[in-house]
């Protein structure tokens, strides 16, 4: 049980770290993004970029959780934790983004977490057989 908790914590730390670094890169390279970030009046390409960054970060975070916990249940729990955490955040920001953005982000949290865990589990098995 402790390994699962550590895996989930490691996954959260990985996701936050990746999103922060990715956000810094976006801000450093996309002046138009910076210009609208405070008002949160993002264009469609900006919204897709935000979702893409979160997706990549989540897949990696789920892999980190799986590898740390050594249990396939860790990415599922990670996805549930993120969903519970982000629902209130998205309710608060509901009028700032289109409905499709909120639904895409929230509905994909658990499936992407599970997929990320499977990707890394599969990679681990291939390395062990070689």
URURVEN-V579687 format. One record per backbone hydrogen bond with DSSP energy under -0.5 kcal/mol. CO is the residue of the C=O (numbers start at 1). NH is the residue of the N-H. Records with the same first field share a line. If there is no record, write none. Layout:
CO->NH + NH
//
This chain:
1->5
2->6
3->7
4->8
5->9
6->10
7->11
8->12
9->13
10->14
11->15
12->16
13->17
14->18
15->19
16->20
17->21
18->22
19->23
20->24
21->25
22->26
23->27
24->28
25->29
26->30
30->33 + 34
31->35
32->36
33->36 + 37
34->38
36->40 + 41
40->42
43->47
44->48
45->49
46->50
47->51
48->52
49->53
50->54
51->55
52->56
53->57
54->58
55->59
56->60
57->61
58->62
59->63
60->64
61->65
62->66
63->67
64->68
65->69
66->70 + 71
71->74
72->76
73->77
74->78
75->79
76->80
77->81
78->82
79->83
80->84
81->85
82->86
83->87
84->88
85->89
86->90
87->91
88->92
89->93
91->94
93->96 + 97
94->97
98->101 + 102
99->103
100->104
101->105
102->106
103->107
104->108
105->109
106->109
107->111
108->112
109->113
110->114
111->115
112->116
113->117
114->118
115->119
116->120
117->121
118->122
119->123
120->124
121->125
122->126
123->127
124->128
125->129
126->130
//
